[in-house]
Amino acid sequence: MILPLPIERGQYIRIGEYKIEEVLSYVSNIERDYDGYMVKMNSQRYLLFKTKGITCVKCGVKGQFFGLEKLKYQSGDKYHFNLYGIKNGVEILMTKDHIVPKSKGGGNNLKNYQVMCIHCNNRKSNKFEIFP
């Protein structure tokens, strides 16, 4: 579903909203055209959401949709997807968390990633925590 006009959401400009399967079905090493906007589909975040799910391992908030967005102050046409859950009517950004923080030697690989909402990820900070 495409919004009629770009809408500013915090640090992002949102172009449209897409169902989970409209994005995760196309995770690959290629770019894909989403209604005229080219998106590189090889993000480690997309792969994490596709393989480990779309639910925060700490609080259980579940991703509901992807927003097609770009950074507000970024020049050019570099678009990407952010996954959002909804809790109490408020959108919550879903993030890629390092189980073993990078600051403590954790690697950038799927084995060391877990899905967390932005709030739980911020509270965890650079601590080492594993959730069931």
Phi and psi in degrees as a GROMACS rama.xvg file:
@    title "Ramachandran Plot"
@    xaxis  label "Phi"
@    yaxis  label "Psi"
@TYPE xy
-100.702  134.692  ILE-2
-74.102  152.141  LEU-3
-62.2593  -37.43  PRO-4
-139.621  154.542  LEU-5
-58.1766  140.158  PRO-6
-123.511  133.842  ILE-7
-79.4034  129.013  GLU-8
-129.974  94.2639  ARG-9
62.4306  -122.797  GLY-10
-85.0763  -0.595064  GLN-11
-114.463  155.726  TYR-12
-108.605  118.915  ILE-13
-93.1099  129.125  ARG-14
-95.1933  -36.3384  ILE-15
-167.872  175.503  GLY-16
-127.422  140.269  GLU-17
-133.232  148.834  TYR-18
-66.4914  155.294  LYS-19
-52.6774  -49.7475  ILE-20
-68.2491  -24.4172  GLU-21
-68.4436  -19.0394  GLU-22
-105.793  -54.1181  VAL-23
-66.625  -23.1376  LEU-24
-66.8897  -17.2267  SER-25
-116.195  18.7522  TYR-26
-66.2424  121.607  VAL-27
-166.724  -168.842  SER-28
-96.8408  23.0901  ASN-29
-122.634  167.967  ILE-30
-88.6161  150.255  GLU-31
-131.293  142.593  ARG-32
-88.8376  120.816  ASP-33
-114.122  96.1197  TYR-34
51.4342  43.7015  ASP-35
93.3396  -2.85611  GLY-36
-111.563  122.382  TYR-37
-84.6952  132.05  MET-38
-129.822  127.883  VAL-39
-73.2849  125.453  LYS-40
-100.249  18.3455  MET-41
-104.414  21.855  ASN-42
-64.7716  140.487  SER-43
-65.6045  -29.9259  GLN-44
-63.2673  -45.1829  ARG-45
-61.5975  -42.6399  TYR-46
-63.4526  -40.3413  LEU-47
-59.464  -50.1728  LEU-48
-62.5601  -36.2136  PHE-49
-69.8562  -38.3932  LYS-50
-94.8728  -33.3789  THR-51
-110.462  -1.3822  LYS-52
103.707  -178.292  GLY-53
-124.672  22.5029  ILE-54
-115.894  135.257  THR-55
-61.2174  126.588  CYS-56
-69.0591  -18.0406  VAL-57
-94.4031  -55.8283  LYS-58
-104.96  -13.4537  CYS-59
87.6212  2.52765  GLY-60
-60.7944  133.463  VAL-61
-107.69  136.244  LYS-62
-61.1434  136.877  GLY-63
-112.182  -31.037  GLN-64
-161.713  162.692  PHE-65
-104.149  135.938  PHE-66
-99.6128  127.226  GLY-67
-82.538  115.878  LEU-68
-141.685  167.539  GLU-69
-142.14  155.425  LYS-70
-64.9734  137.933  LEU-71
-57.6258  -40.9365  LYS-72
-103.106  15.9007  TYR-73
-91.7649  133.149  GLN-74
-81.4485  160.024  SER-75
84.9827  -174.307  GLY-76
-114.366  63.4047  ASP-77
-101.822  97.3458  LYS-78
-101.355  151.704  TYR-79
-150.525  170.542  HIS-80
-104.974  138.886  PHE-81
-116.493  138.528  ASN-82
-91.6138  135.627  LEU-83
-127.145  137.511  TYR-84
-102.032  172.429  GLY-85
-132.188  128.394  ILE-86
-135.073  125.66  LYS-87
53.7293  37.1428  ASN-88
78.4163  6.02339  GLY-89
-112.744  134.254  VAL-90
-70.0621  137.995  GLU-91
-127.766  123.705  ILE-92
-68.9784  132.524  LEU-93
-95.5214  136.569  MET-94
-125.069  167.937  THR-95
-98.4389  112.506  LYS-96
-102.346  142.327  ASP-97
-85.6002  119.212  HIS-98
-58.7775  -55.688  ILE-99
-94.1475  112.08  VAL-100
-55.0358  147.26  PRO-101
-57.1537  -35.991  LYS-102
-66.6847  -14.7157  SER-103
-113.298  20.2132  LYS-104
94.7209  4.4334  GLY-105
-68.9336  142.935  GLY-106
-89.258  164.336  GLY-107
-92.3836  79.6462  ASN-108
-150.881  158.083  ASN-109
-56.263  -35.7026  LEU-110
-62.5146  -29.4876  LYS-111
-97.8435  9.50391  ASN-112
-106.754  148.56  TYR-113
-143.007  155.951  GLN-114
-85.3019  129.068  VAL-115
-140.946  147.584  MET-116
-72.2098  161.71  CYS-117
-60.0901  -35.6013  ILE-118
-68.0268  -46.9152  HIS-119
-66.4197  -38.0984  CYS-120
-64.2928  -42.7693  ASN-121
-64.2811  -39.1915  ASN-122
-67.9902  -37.6136  ARG-123
-66.4291  -36.9758  LYS-124
55.0282  -127.627  SER-125
-106.772  31.0702  ASN-126
-85.9564  156.557  LYS-127
-94.4184  112.384  PHE-128
-140.965  134.67  GLU-129
-114.133  134.401  ILE-130
-113.881  148.141  PHE-131
